[in-house]
Amino acid sequence: MEKVELLRKLIKLNVPPRYYSIGEEIKDYAHNIEKLYNGTYAVYYLERGEKSGLKIFNTEEEALSKLIERLEEDIKDGLDIST
């Protein structure tokens, strides 16, 4: 998945940007994609400075796919994204 495709899906799902970060500033209480020094990508949820669900991917496309998967799971599990 490419970044543009991911952003389209997030808009379609009405997911506010506060619930994710794609290679920008790391956000607390959000899913983050962080490009690591060795060219890999980390995907994790950050809460009060603690990373959970950390997965490392070799490509940005893999990381983007994991991010949308996690956000869709959150929505399915009842995450209120209305505000």
Secondary structure, 3 states (H helix, E strand, C coil): CCHHHHHHHHHHCCCCHHHEEECCCCCCCEEEEEECCCCCEEEEEEECCEEEEEEEECCHHHHHHHHHHHHHHHHHCCCCCCC
